[in-house]
Amino acid sequence: MKLAPVLVVILLFFTAFPAHALENVRVAYPSMNTSVYCLIIAQKEGYLKEEGIDVQILSIRGEIAIRTALAGEIDFFTNAGSALAAAVRNVPVKIVTVFQDKPSWDLIALPTIKSISQLRGQNVAIMSPEGSLAVVAREILKKNGLDPGKDVNLVVMGGDEVRFPALKGKAIQATLFNTGTSIVAQREGFTKLASAGDYANLVQGGLATTDEKIKQNPGKIFRFIRASLKGLRFFVEKREAGIKYMMDALRLSDRETANAIYDIESKLVLREGASPDKTLQTMIDDMRKTTKTTREIKTTEIFDLTFVRKAAEDLKGWRP
């Protein structure tokens, strides 16, 4: 059973509604996850149209997405972990929703590797030097007695669609996979060494934008987030329809795999779109260590959850 590659660009629109009547919002994503599913649902179910918004979803890697956002070419990006690393370094971006604060990745290795200690001297793939995947990979290695800077070779590669073939070809010996790829890999005999959620709190699902966008049009940001939150709740509360949307997004035909992915992902979703301040501060402090940032940083310097908290208040009692 194989996950087909995701389309590079997903354009979502309704021809029945005049395009000129909707404000366009461009969103970048590095890989398919709950943040993207909720946007697709919000568009298809008409929640974004109700807010006067149409969304265009673009496949763009983490650091590139941030640069593109700072250039004003996109409005939001879903790789909130990369946003956290950037904001800690004083890049003017903010995380505006937290849809998931525990990673669903699994550390998957070659069938011959049965323990994390066996990764000593091996190649472990990550997506970027300071992204969420890298942060979690280093944490897992450290907590199992390995120095990620000396004992393993951290290799920067692309998404699951690049790293899975690399693992099969033994160019790498281990990597963190998302839920769907992890399930497929384990069925093919690869070894699950660890669950990332047992090792770290981080923003795996969420939306980020620039400080400039927040200043320019806070009303538009609020309306977009409110529609997104409706899409998130739809995904959690309407299992069958949620699975169908997810399968379409992943171009996945295997229902057994889809059920397994949904059962894992839906349990991790934060229905209110925000985490407690204590959890957010822990994420910031962990990223300060990763980036070797010495200054003290408050949660409000990295996160602006005022929009999503107001949206959650507005949606009290709302059901899809």
N, C-alpha and C positions, 0 to 999 in steps of 0.2 A: 504494500500500500504506500503510495507516494503522494506527497503534497505537491501540487502543480505550482510553478512560480507565479507570484502575484503580478498583476499588470502594473507597469511602471506608472501609469497615470490613470486615475479613476475619475471620470467626469460624471457628476450626478446632477441631472436637471429634469424639469418637467416641462414638456413642450406646451402643455395645456395652460401654463401660467406664463404670461409675458415676461421674457427675460429682463426687459428694461425696468420692470416693477420690483425686482429683487436686487438687494445689495450683494455683491459677490464677496465671499470669504475664501481665501486660499490657505490650505492647511498642509504642512509637510509631515510625513511619517517615515521612519526608517524601517519598520516592520509592522505587520498586521497584529493588532492586539485589541483589547477591549475599548481603548480610546477611539480607535478607528471604527469599530463595529457600531459604537453609539452614534457616531456622526453619520454613518450610512443609514442607520435606522431613523435618525432624526430627519434626514432628508426624505427618505422613502415614505415615512409615515406622515409627512407634512408638518412636522414640528418646526423646522427651520422656515418653511414658507409662511407659517403663522407669524413668525418674527420678522418677516420681510427679508429673509436671507437665503441665498443659494451657496452651496459649498463646492469647492473644487479640491480634491485630495491628490497630493503629489508625493511620489516616492522619492525622498531625498535623505541622504545619510546625515547623522547627528550634527557634526561640526559644520558641515556645509549648510544644513538647514538653519543653524543659528546665524551664520554669515548672511544668508539670503534674507532672513527676517530683519536683521539689522540694516540691510540695504533697502528695506521696505517692500520687497517683492513678494513676501508672503505675510499672512496675518498671525498665524499660530503654527506651532509645531508640537508633535506629540512626544518627542523624545525628552521628557522632563528630566531624566537623569543627567543628560548632557547640559540641560539648562541649569541644573543645580551646580554642576562643576563650573560652568561659565559665570554664574552669578556670584559664586564664592570668590571668583577672581575679579570681581567688580565689573563684569560685562553687564550692560544695562538691560537685563531680561528678568522677567518674573514668571514664576509658576502660578497659574491662576486656578487650576483644579488638580485635585489628587484623586484619581479614580481607583488607584490600587497602590498600597504602600508596603506590600510584601511581594517580592519577585516570585514568579511562577516557574522560573527556569530550573532545569536540572543539569548537573554536571555529568556529562556523558563521555565515556572513554572507550577505547578499543576493547574488544571482548577479552583480550589477554590481560588487561589491567583490572585488578579486583579491589584495589585500595588506593586512596589518595597518596599515600607514601610512595607508591610506585610511579608517580608522576615526576619524581626527582630526575632532572636531566632531560625531561621530555618537552615537546612543543604543546603549549596550551593556547588555543586561539581566542582572541577577544575582538570586538568590533572597532574599538578606538582606545587610545591610551588611558583616557580618564572618564569614559562613559560608564553607565550603570553596570554593564556586563563586566568591565574591567574591575570596578570597585568590588563587586561581589566575588569575582574569581580570586582576587587577592585576599579577601577576607576568609574565604573557604580554605585557601592554601595556608594562610597564617595560623588559623585555628586548628590546623592539622599538622603543625610543626614544620612547615616549609616556608622558606623565605622567597616570596614571589619575584624578588629582584635578583636572586642568585641561584636558587635551586631549580627553577623551571625557566623555559624560554617562552615568554608571552609574545605571541605572534598576532599582529593586527591583520584582520581579514574582514570580509563583508558579512552579510546576513547569513541566516541558516542555510539559504539556498547555495551559498558558497562554502560554508564551513562543513556541511554534511558530506558533500563529495570529497572534500579535503580529508575528512576523517576516514571515509571509506577507502581512500587512496593511501592512507597512512602518512600523509604529509604532516598531519598533526595527530597527537595522541589523545587529546581531550578538548572539550569545549562546553560552554553552557548553551543549551538549546531551549527554545520556547516549548510550551506544552505539546503542541502538535508534533513537532519534529522529534521531541523526546520520546513520545509514545511510539512513533514509527521506528525510531532507532532501537529502542528496547525490544520491539518485536523482531527486529532483524539481528538481535543477538548482542548488541552493544551494551556496555555496563553502565548502570546508573550508580554514580559514586556519592552524590549528595543532592539534596533539595536546597536551592538558594534561600527559600523562605525561612529555613532553620537557622540561617546565619546573618541575615541583614534585614533592616527596614530601609526601603528606598522607594522613590517614586518610579514605579514601572509603568503605570498608566496615568496619564494626565495631559493637561494642555499648558503650554507656555507661550508667552508673547513678549514683545519688547516694552520697555518703559514708555517709549514714544507712542506706541499704539494705544496704550492705556490712557495717556494724556489726550491724544487726538480724538478718540471716540469711545468714551467709557460706556455710553448707552448701547452701542453696537456690540461691544464685548459682552455686556450683561445679557443681551438678547440671545447672542450666540451660545453663551454658556447655559442659559436656561433651557434652550432647545436641546443642547447636548446632554444635559442632566435628564431630560425626559427620555432621550434615546437610551441612556444608561439604564434607567429604571425599566424601560421596555425589555431590554436584553435580559435583565435579571428576573422579571416577573412573568414574562411570556416565553416559557422554555422552548416550545416547538417552533414558534416564529423566530425567536432569538437564534436557535440552532440553524434555521434555514438561512437567515441573513449571514451568519458566520460562515456557513459552508459556501455560500455564493462569493463572499469576500475572499476566502482562501482558495476558491476553485477546487473544493474538496468534494468528492462524491461518496467517500466511505463513511456511512452513517455511524458505524461503531466507533471510529476514531473521533468523529465530530461529537458524539455523546460524551466521550471521555474528556475531550478538550473543554467542552462546556461545563461539565461537572466540576472541573478544577478551577477554571477561570471565574465562573459565576460566584463561587464561594469567596473569592478574594476581592470582589468589587465593593467599593465604599459607596453606598447608595446616596449619601449626602455630598459626595464629591470633595471631601476634606478629611484631613487627619488631625488628631489632637496636637496642640502646640508642642507638647513634650516629645512626641514622635518626630515632628518636623525639626525640632532642635537637635535631636539625636542624628538625624540625617545630615544636617548642616555640619555638626561637629565631626562626623565621620569623614565628610568630604573635605573639611579643613585639613585633616590629617593626610588624606590622599594627595591633596594639592600643596601640602606644606604651607598652608596659610596660617599665619600666627595671630592675626587680629580677631577680636571677638565679633561675632556676627549674630544679629537678632533675626528671628524668623521673618519679621516684616521686611527685611532687606532682600529676602530671597523669594518669599511667597506673598502673593496678594490674593487672599481667599475671600475678600469681601464680596466679590461678585457671586461666587458660587454659594456662599452662605446666605446671601439675600435670595438667590434663586431657590435654594432649598426651602427657605421660609415661605416663599411664594407658592411653592408646589406642595405644601402640607395638605395631605388628603387627596392629592392628585393621583390617579391611576391610569395606566395606558389602556 
